[in-house]
Amino acid sequence: MNRDRAEELLRRERERIELALAGQGDSPNDELTTRDQHLGDQATDLYEDELAAGLREQLTEELADVERAEKRLADGTYGLSVESGEPIPDERLEAHPTAERTAEEQARLER
């Protein structure tokens, strides 16, 4: 893959993740005290807080993926599998710019 295209894909991915993380600020229900809420409201708030925490964790992991891909780009190994050294097809990198393995290797890893 062309280095400029890879940089653009990774820049867009970083921006998407950072924007999503920035949108993970305080929830509007944070100003209410527990005393002001019914048990059902507390359960809903707990669910929403856990869902938001899970999303923040996922986004943080995705940002780490981008950082590793940027390092591989700087090192000249972007687009090569970290497992086998085989080239990762451009189509896969277009769809998943932070891919570290070929689709076959990734499928094997996920089994």
Buried (B, 14 or more C-beta within 10 A) or exposed (E): BEEEEBBEBBEEBBEEBEEBBEEEEEEEBEEEEEEEBEEEEEEEBEEEEEEBEEBEEEBEEBBEBBEBBBEBBEEEEBBBBEEEEEEBBEEBBEEBBBBBBBBEBBEEEEE
